[in-house]
Structures are given as C-alpha cells and as structure tokens.
C-alpha cells in the first residue's frame, strides 16, 4: 500500500479538522452541509450569509457611531489625556503578551494530537503555522473593533480612523506572532518550568524603557500617526508582520517535541480539572494543587518543632510551597478588611448589601485550608488535639496575616487611638467568626453531629456583622455580639466527633502528646 | 497463643445503616494483643464500614466498641485505620509526612525507625518526592509507614494487598508480623489474600454479618479444605450456605 508522506497526511488531517469545526458551526445555524442538498438549502445558506454580513456591517456602524458620540461628549482635556495614553497601551500590551507567552502555551496539542503527531515526521514549522492560522484570524477579528474604538477616542471625528483600523491588522497579528515565537522558544529550551524565564520580562522592559527603545514605542506611534494624518507606513507595517511571522517559524523549528507533548498533556489535565471546579471546587482545587506540585521540586523544610509550633510551621510551609494559596489569603484579607472599612468609615448607602454578596460568593475559605486538610480522617486520627484547639493552631498563620493587614489598614485610615483599638477588636471578632464558621461548615461527613446546613453558620455570622457593624456602626457592640457567636460556634465544633476520638480515646481534647 | 490475654478491642452487637440499607448487623468480635486477624468478604459485604466503625470514623448507631490495654495500666488502646485510598498533604514530601506525625507525637528517635520502614516497604529513594505524586500502591505503603511510626495498639488495614505488587505484599506481611510480635493487634480486610498471608484467625463477613470465624486449622476441618486462603474460605462458606 502506498503511504502518504507525513506532511501531506497531516495537512489532510488538519483540513478535515477545520471542516468538522465549520460543519458544527453551520449545523448550529440550521444549515445542513451536504453535497446532495436541494437548491433551496443553498438559497438558505446565502440568506444566512447575507444576514451575517448585514449584522457585522450594522454592528460596526453602531460601534463607530457610539464611540464618536462618547468621544464628543468628553471634555477636550479628557480627550487629550486619552490621546496621550493610547500610544502607551501598545507597549503595555506587548509586555502583557510576553508574560502570557512565558506562563502560557500558545501551541497546545490535544491528547489525540500528542498520540498521532509527536511520533510522526510532521515538520514542526508546518504544525505551528497551521495551528497559528485560525487563532490569528480570531485575533484579527478582535483587533479591528478595538482599533476603531482606540482611533476614534484618540483623535477627533474627522480623523482617518479607517486607515488606523486597517493598520491594526498587521500590528495585532505581528504582535501575536511574536507572542507565539516567545512561547515556542520556551519549549525549545531544556527548562520546562513556565516561570523559569519570567524574570526576563521586567528586566527587558526596564532596559528597553531606559534606553527609550523605538521597538516598544513604534507600534503605538505608527497607529496614532495613521489615525491623525492618514499617512500609511506600509513598508514598516509589512516588516513588523513579517518579522513576527519569521520569528514564530524560526522558534517553531527549534521546538522540542517531547517538551511540547509533556506540557500539553499537563495543561490538558489542569484544564479538565478546572472544568469540574463548578461542581466541586474543593476537590478540583486539591487535584490542581497535586498536579502542579508533582512537577516541582520541594523547597524549604519542615522545622524540627512539636505541638502548636509544628502545625503553624506546616501551614506556613504548605502556603510557601504553593504560592497560589497565598492569593486565596490575600482575597480573604481583602474581603474582611472591606467589611471592616464599611463598619468604621462614615459611609452611608447600600454598600453592606454588596459586601454581604461578595463575602457569600467568595467565602474566605483560605483561613481554614490547614484545618480542612487535618480534618481528613486518616490524618485526624494522628492529631490528639480537640477540634477548637486544632483550629486555633491551624489558623495562626492565616489569622496573623489578616490581622497584620488590618493593622496597616487602620494605620492608613489615621483613626484616633480609641477608634483604632475598637476597629482592631472588631476585626479580631470578625476573623474569629469567619474562621469558626468555615470550620463548622467543613465539619461534614458520616461522623458529623451538626444537623445544620453548611451555609448557615456563615450567613448568621456575616449577617450579624452587617447589622451591628455596618448598618448600626456600633463597632464595640458588634465585636461583643460576634465574640459571643464565635463562642457558640466553638462549642458546636467541640461537640463534633472525629476520627481522633478512637485514636486518642478520652484525650482528643488536647491532652495528648505535645 | 494471643487469645490468652484480654482483648485490646471488643465490638459488641455492632450495627450500622446507610439510610434504609443495613450495612452491619449484630457484629461481635475481639482483637487480642499479638494477633493478626483477616477479615474476608465479597465486595459490598461491609468490611470497610466495619473498620470505620471500629476506628471511630463513623458514629456508632447500634452496639459499642470497648478499648482496653491491659499492658499499660488500664489506659485505653489506640486504634488507627489505614483506608484503601489514603489522601495526603499535597505540599509535604513522603519523608515530611513521617516527620510531621513523629514530631506531633513528640518522638525524638523517629529517624531510624522512619528510614527502616521506608526501606522495608521499598520506598527508599522517594523520600523527597511529594506524596501526592505517588502511585496508589506507594501511597498505601506510605500511609502504612506513617501509621506504624505512630505506634498504635491496634492497626486496622482496609484492602492493603489490593494495590500492592507481590514483593511489596511480602514486605507488608513481614512488617505486620513484626508489629504484632510487639504485642499489638492487626485487623486486615481483604477480598483476596496472597499466598504468604497466614493470619492467626479468619473472620468471614457476608451481608453485614459475621458468618464464620476461627483459626485456619478450625476452618479447614469445618469445611473439609486441604489449604486455606481468604478465597477458599469465602468460596467454601458461601457454597455451604447455598447448599443449606
């Protein structure tokens, strides 16, 4: 049997993939792509295409008209400021693309791609070029309206925004090709860690800015010049586009197939985990964490301490080894401090509703990450402390971080001493309630003794804070009420039976080994 | 003979239900110091539920579990269960799991024990790897190493031989024998037992009830078997029931 050469076979496969994708789109529009379709079906296809073009044209006109009206309504000073800022957006976009290229992966293969392509002799440049093409078209489709809006905002109604819009095509696609080149170059080196080269970005940007590099400034200046004067530097634009494409193809030639396959599979795994986040965020986060850490080398070490110090040190070590968990802590601190500021500043309005909404949507679960890990029955049976005491030790590090942020917040607000003291007391009470409510909610499982809905402890706690702290602005009263509620939650937690009860019979209240 | 001493753990009329389904019914058993007992039964017989009830992971609905340790002046015995799919702290390495538990228990002489356990269970060379990156068999061995390091009085193992290769199963059995020889007790659940596994007693659980109990010799005589493994006992007992 005659075998087709790999590049042609791949080309044919890619065409079939595109054709299948197009077929899906057509089917979703009610078109049945079939060679034997009746003439009426073709007439319907033309009708849909005409309708689509009409929609694009009308939307474009509406966008231009709306932007012109908005620009006209702006004072001259504001328009001047926007015009001055627009060229600066281009270098910013280039730096953001560079960061995205080093952290992300422009060329990602599916599991089937990895199985079929990495072992075959498909030229790497052809592979990259064919995968680049559809995404570059999408970038161009986004760049056109963005170019229109920027050109109209940066100049006046009589400007040459159409020329500037057209110039956005080579500018955006060229920049996108540079993004691909950098992303592919990372997969050409032996170091696979996405963050390994990230330090280069701020250093290179700083150097380019220090020497007032024309490379960073050129796209923005060209765009503005076109929008104002209509003068087209065609050769420059073509050179920019070609340079991007050539860099991309050169980087694709140096691409290492095993690295590409390995990282594609890893990212596909993370993507499939993220897909399950909506249904079970805790398990998705746990799987994501394990998948990421399994590729990293451990740094720092568990110190040789015992008891509470060991639990706190373990918590700090875990967070330092997996920095995204620090982001959760920052978010928790921001939510709690936002509530504190609403309570202590003389603000009026419905801000408390917004705060309640945010705190319930983005619950500060990061405060109890360690406790939730320790609550796994396997590990809980090795820990002799009772639940309230374990929570106290586990929440030491995250609690200290939030309290420290609170002290800075109160200091920046220049409150009088008494006001600052009551604000910190209120934050401490809110922190205790947030932590205990999360812990009580996490105390689920067959051994659970709390016949409460998971959400109830938090709804009551944040509701009490909103009522007494924010609505009534009674910081001290709110602190007393919240501390009383925290005591109730602690009692509930204490009454819960865990796997430690049998492993430390009669001693799971903290009287076990140090 | 291990049964000469009072039991470390005694379950009396134990019952547990998942909603309307009665998973355990009137279970009575005792674990004596120095004893290794195999709990055999088919999938869904209630083995894992029984172990979780004994370990206190599930709140008891019927019956009670008594813990005593005659060797330490009346102190209650410590019971630790290793589940069939243990989970780990994602950010801690294998060795740090051992370190964490040893330091939490205030042990000073843990390093030699930890290294010996890792070596015995064929985990040497993987100490610095994150435990969450381990295969299922390696994870089970690590959970077992941590449990042994914490020195419980009774160790309950849920399906330990399922994820292990033949050599690791041998190593595990040797460790369990060593553990029991120190006057501690082991209860191992299994739906199949490797050839070298020779427990002091067998318990057959079927439909949430103990259907047969005894030493290998007693059960061989009762069912007229030439040899006895968990599978033999299961087959013979179920066959006998069907005939009856």
Boltz contact constraints between the chains, C-beta under 6 A:
constraints:
  - contact:
      token1: [A, 289]
      token2: [B, 90]
      max_distance: 6.0
  - contact:
      token1: [A, 290]
      token2: [B, 90]
      max_distance: 6.0
  - contact:
      token1: [A, 290]
      token2: [B, 132]
      max_distance: 6.0
  - contact:
      token1: [A, 293]
      token2: [B, 90]
      max_distance: 6.0
  - contact:
      token1: [A, 293]
      token2: [B, 130]
      max_distance: 6.0
  - contact:
      token1: [A, 294]
      token2: [B, 130]
      max_distance: 6.0
  - contact:
      token1: [A, 294]
      token2: [B, 133]
      max_distance: 6.0
  - contact:
      token1: [A, 298]
      token2: [B, 93]
      max_distance: 6.0
  - contact:
      token1: [A, 302]
      token2: [B, 96]
      max_distance: 6.0
  - contact:
      token1: [A, 302]
      token2: [B, 99]
      max_distance: 6.0
  - contact:
      token1: [A, 306]
      token2: [B, 103]
      max_distance: 6.0
  - contact:
      token1: [A, 306]
      token2: [B, 106]
      max_distance: 6.0
  - contact:
      token1: [A, 310]
      token2: [B, 103]
      max_distance: 6.0
  - contact:
      token1: [A, 310]
      token2: [B, 104]
      max_distance: 6.0
  - contact:
      token1: [A, 318]
      token2: [B, 91]
      max_distance: 6.0
  - contact:
      token1: [A, 321]
      token2: [B, 91]
      max_distance: 6.0
  - contact:
      token1: [A, 322]
      token2: [B, 91]
      max_distance: 6.0
  - contact:
      token1: [A, 373]
      token2: [B, 89]
      max_distance: 6.0
  - contact:
      token1: [A, 376]
      token2: [B, 87]
      max_distance: 6.0
  - contact:
      token1: [A, 377]
      token2: [B, 57]
      max_distance: 6.0
  - contact:
      token1: [A, 378]
      token2: [B, 86]
      max_distance: 6.0
  - contact:
      token1: [A, 381]
      token2: [B, 80]
      max_distance: 6.0
  - contact:
      token1: [A, 382]
      token2: [B, 101]
      max_distance: 6.0
  - contact:
      token1: [A, 382]
      token2: [B, 150]
      max_distance: 6.0
  - contact:
      token1: [A, 446]
      token2: [B, 58]
      max_distance: 6.0
  - contact:
      token1: [A, 447]
      token2: [B, 59]
      max_distance: 6.0
  - contact:
      token1: [A, 497]
      token2: [B, 59]
      max_distance: 6.0
  - contact:
      token1: [A, 499]
      token2: [B, 56]
      max_distance: 6.0
  - contact:
      token1: [A, 499]
      token2: [B, 57]
      max_distance: 6.0
  - contact:
      token1: [A, 501]
      token2: [B, 56]
      max_distance: 6.0
  - contact:
      token1: [A, 502]
      token2: [B, 55]
      max_distance: 6.0
  - contact:
      token1: [A, 502]
      token2: [B, 56]
      max_distance: 6.0
  - contact:
      token1: [A, 502]
      token2: [B, 79]
      max_distance: 6.0
  - contact:
      token1: [A, 503]
      token2: [B, 78]
      max_distance: 6.0
  - contact:
      token1: [A, 503]
      token2: [B, 80]
      max_distance: 6.0
  - contact:
      token1: [A, 505]
      token2: [B, 67]
      max_distance: 6.0
  - contact:
      token1: [A, 505]
      token2: [B, 76]
      max_distance: 6.0
  - contact:
      token1: [A, 506]
      token2: [B, 76]
      max_distance: 6.0
  - contact:
      token1: [A, 513]
      token2: [B, 105]
      max_distance: 6.0
  - contact:
      token1: [A, 513]
      token2: [B, 106]
      max_distance: 6.0
  - contact:
      token1: [A, 514]
      token2: [B, 106]
      max_distance: 6.0
